[in-house]
Amino acid sequence: MGIKEGLLSLLSMKPAHGYQLKLDLESAIGETWTLNVGQVYTTLQRLERDGFVVSAGSDDQGRIVYRITDSGRDQARLWMASPESLAAAGRDEVSLKVLVAIVSGVTDPRRVIEVQRGSTMALLQDYARLKGGDDGGDMAWALYLDRLVFSAEAELRWLERVESRLEELPPVAVMETEPELLEVES
């Protein structure tokens, strides 16, 4: 998530101090992860430096209250109107392991797939348990949990596809001393 854009979006509703913004942002995302309050204040300082927010004085406890500027409001709107690139989501370790296993012979790529499938299935079971306990009261949490389920299901479909594609390749020579792949508890 773009922390700065999230803060700008919240500030477009009303001025606030950093700790309140931290709480509001965590609440908005269903407390699916927590923010470091220091990161919030550092981000607010950069936003002020860049002209996206200004100090609106202090509250009764001496905390700096920030107000969004017109350029900050434009930045928040631009962020909301821009799609996120899945390709930019970060390094994909699963793909990296499978692809390197195919070309290196360090291990059979099917074993990498097997281990990953087991881990992903365990995650799906955990998500199902969490969904079972969902009383429908927290929309942000329910939507985030749906995202996790769909992502895990997509990974399982991709792993199936990789397996079918591997059938088209000649067998890979695996190193004589293939290390045992450890399954990590999730």
PyMOL commands that set and color helices and strands:
alter all, ss='L'
color gray80, all
select helices_A, chain A and resi 3-11+18-28+37-49+70-81+86-88+93-104+109-132+139-166
alter helices_A, ss='H'
color red, helices_A
select strands_A, chain A and resi 16-17+53-58+64-68
alter strands_A, ss='S'
color yellow, strands_A
deselect
rebuild
show_as cartoon
